[in-house]
Amino acid sequence: MPYPESTTVSTRPGGPSPAVLPAAPQPERDRGGWLRFSPVQPFFRARAAQRLAVLAYHGVTDPRSFGAQLDRLRRLATPVSLQAVERAISEGRPLPPRSVLITFDDADRTVLTHALPALAARRIPAAAFVIAELIGTDRPFWWHEAAFLAQHGGQARSLSTSGRPDQLLARLKALPDPDRRRTLHELRVSARRRPPGQEQLAPEDLRALRAAKVAIGNHTMGHPCLSRCDDATVAAEIVGAHRSLTQWLGEPPTAFAYPNGGYEPRADSVLRGLGYRLGFLSDHRLGPRLPVHPLRISRLQVDSTTSTRRFDTILSGLEPAVQRWRRHPDGE
Ligand SMILES: [Zn+2]
């Protein structure tokens, strides 16, 4: 089961909401930070040393806190690049102990403006997974747009039954993809106001990121829930983004992050056909240092605002284990 983003550190699948959009509840910086003092934390930390931690950020809203997290990583871990993970798999040789790969999903401009300087100053590599149809535009993420439109009088048939505003995203994600697109259209034509623009990364920004050791990966054309798409749409979403990225970067991307974090077998076969070597989930887990399923690599959900105390317990796998236990006390 994909890790439900709404119960992790953030209620949104994307980066920071522009100030004018409905305020999302802020992540609790230190929620669970007390776990660091748990007697089992040393056990988890020792176990984590033998695992691969792939961190999944969205944007970076707090550069100072992000810098502190990177300093923590340099002390506690071995930052590795996307290419190092690919190489480990192709050579069948596990990554070094305490390996950590940093990734960013959706890649709003803060990846360029806030994350890149902090990473470059510490010579830490990373990877950013971009939504191809937004590159070079000022269009907001569709989930931000839907929330804004609904708050400004937008109506849609599929949303006509009463529901809490904070459930809007969950309801949209549950719809078959054509219905989600139609619902967005209905919200657009009925809302009193248009949503504010959100300047996105441009093709030259992608090249600048890559030159500074932030690899660029595929995160589909438009970030639908792939499990709610038909076969042709699954293929079109991946292939379309693949072609655009290949054109912008002059070489084909080799890594993919599943939108909304859930594995989709139909996407897996499209990715294999295109020669992808790595695929990333958002399941809030550590994985083996030599990934067994390279197109299903686990990631831990983190946020730049997370306190270093809590960050430690996420990195060790203790906080994810406690969260899983809370959801499934009898085991999974
Ligand atoms: Zn995403």
Residues whose N, C-alpha, C, O or C-beta is under 5 A from the ligand:
A	BS01	ZN	P13 D105 D106 P259 N260
